[in-house]
Amino acid sequence: MTFGQGLNNFYINSASGVGQKVVTRLKLIAGEWYLDTTAVTPWFTQIFGYANPLARDLVIKNIILTTDNVNEITSYSSSINATARSFDINANIDTTFGSTSISTSLPA
């Protein structure tokens, strides 16, 4: 989300806006957002360092599915990029406003 340029900065009632919110939620770390310290991705407690990719992906999919206006995940993939030392997430989601894709890379 961006601020300061009026309504031109916001995706209002669009699939892109929902995708932006999903990526924002995925990048939050515990205690990072002072307005809602419960809206977090448990990177250090349930995702990083855990050997079971299925459990890790279930946590991430749950975050995506519990985002407002997300109806379903139509495709999902995640991978660890050892060269770039990152964790990559790609998903296509169906929202109240249509379909969109999300892609984010997080430092591991």
GUPAVEX-287388 format. One record per residue (C-alpha): residue in one letter; x, y, z negated. Coordinates in steps of 0.001 Angstrom, whole numbers, plus 500000, padded with zeros to 6 digits. Example, Ala and Ser with C-alpha at 12.3 -4.5 7.8 and 13.67 -1.06 7.14 Angstrom:
2
+------+--------+--------+--------+
| type |      u |      v |      w |
+------+--------+--------+--------+
|    a | 512300 | 495500 | 492200 |
|    s | 513670 | 498940 | 492860 |
+------+--------+--------+--------+
//
This chain:
108
+------+--------+--------+--------+
| type |      u |      v |      w |
+------+--------+--------+--------+
|    m | 500000 | 500000 | 500000 |
|    t | 501232 | 503455 | 500744 |
|    f | 500188 | 506740 | 499215 |
|    g | 500309 | 510406 | 500074 |
|    q | 499035 | 510584 | 503643 |
|    g | 495284 | 510432 | 503023 |
|    l | 493041 | 507739 | 504472 |
|    n | 495421 | 507114 | 507381 |
|    n | 497653 | 505075 | 505064 |
|    f | 495020 | 502560 | 504030 |
|    y | 493569 | 499542 | 505752 |
|    i | 489921 | 499917 | 504799 |
|    n | 487548 | 496983 | 505327 |
|    s | 490026 | 495135 | 507516 |
|    a | 491792 | 491792 | 507553 |
|    s | 495145 | 493607 | 507589 |
|    g | 494301 | 495256 | 504282 |
|    v | 493547 | 491899 | 502703 |
|    g | 496838 | 490543 | 504070 |
|    q | 498678 | 493516 | 502601 |
|    k | 497097 | 492830 | 499206 |
|    v | 498109 | 489148 | 499356 |
|    v | 501745 | 490036 | 500080 |
|    t | 501709 | 492641 | 497292 |
|    r | 500367 | 490066 | 494818 |
|    l | 502982 | 487513 | 495881 |
|    k | 505789 | 489977 | 495255 |
|    l | 504677 | 490944 | 491734 |
|    i | 506781 | 489601 | 488889 |
|    a | 505534 | 489140 | 485318 |
|    g | 505126 | 492480 | 483544 |
|    e | 506047 | 494504 | 486608 |
|    w | 502735 | 496309 | 487130 |
|    y | 501866 | 498231 | 484003 |
|    l | 498154 | 498550 | 484865 |
|    d | 497610 | 494787 | 484888 |
|    t | 500383 | 492636 | 483471 |
|    t | 498318 | 489487 | 484177 |
|    a | 498313 | 490061 | 487965 |
|    v | 501599 | 488300 | 488563 |
|    t | 503266 | 485521 | 490476 |
|    p | 504999 | 483164 | 488014 |
|    w | 508250 | 483030 | 490011 |
|    f | 510550 | 482194 | 487124 |
|    t | 508227 | 479937 | 485123 |
|    q | 506479 | 477834 | 487786 |
|    i | 508159 | 478325 | 491162 |
|    f | 511927 | 478928 | 491230 |
|    g | 514042 | 476107 | 489897 |
|    y | 511305 | 473512 | 490131 |
|    a | 512066 | 470533 | 492348 |
|    n | 508485 | 469744 | 493334 |
|    p | 507550 | 471735 | 496463 |
|    l | 503920 | 470569 | 496229 |
|    a | 503472 | 472110 | 492778 |
|    r | 505190 | 475301 | 493936 |
|    d | 502943 | 475575 | 496996 |
|    l | 499804 | 474935 | 494931 |
|    v | 500640 | 477935 | 492727 |
|    i | 501242 | 480163 | 495764 |
|    k | 498089 | 478981 | 497553 |
|    n | 496075 | 479687 | 494415 |
|    i | 497364 | 483269 | 494349 |
|    i | 496398 | 483692 | 498003 |
|    l | 492932 | 482173 | 497528 |
|    t | 492150 | 484252 | 494431 |
|    t | 492866 | 487514 | 496231 |
|    d | 489714 | 489557 | 496825 |
|    n | 488051 | 488921 | 500213 |
|    v | 490113 | 485817 | 501070 |
|    n | 487803 | 482994 | 502184 |
|    e | 490302 | 480281 | 503103 |
|    i | 493844 | 479481 | 504173 |
|    t | 493792 | 478130 | 507731 |
|    s | 497514 | 477331 | 507869 |
|    y | 500384 | 477544 | 505410 |
|    s | 504100 | 476876 | 505365 |
|    s | 506941 | 477690 | 503026 |
|    s | 510645 | 477060 | 503228 |
|    i | 513874 | 477806 | 501452 |
|    n | 516440 | 479538 | 503631 |
|    a | 519777 | 478613 | 502053 |
|    t | 521784 | 480846 | 504404 |
|    a | 519784 | 483991 | 503629 |
|    r | 519124 | 482845 | 500040 |
|    s | 515422 | 483521 | 500438 |
|    f | 512087 | 481801 | 500039 |
|    d | 509871 | 482299 | 503094 |
|    i | 506074 | 482104 | 503093 |
|    n | 503905 | 482104 | 506230 |
|    a | 500136 | 481729 | 506206 |
|    n | 497088 | 482416 | 508294 |
|    i | 494064 | 483386 | 506254 |
|    d | 490394 | 483886 | 506968 |
|    t | 489012 | 486976 | 505226 |
|    t | 485661 | 488662 | 504902 |
|    f | 486805 | 490993 | 507710 |
|    g | 488323 | 488407 | 510078 |
|    s | 491557 | 486447 | 510379 |
|    t | 495070 | 487677 | 509756 |
|    s | 498520 | 486265 | 509225 |
|    i | 500917 | 486974 | 506408 |
|    s | 504631 | 486486 | 506344 |
|    t | 506994 | 487429 | 503558 |
|    s | 510510 | 486606 | 502531 |
|    l | 511493 | 486743 | 498893 |
|    p | 515008 | 486654 | 497470 |
|    a | 515730 | 483368 | 495757 |
+------+--------+--------+--------+
//
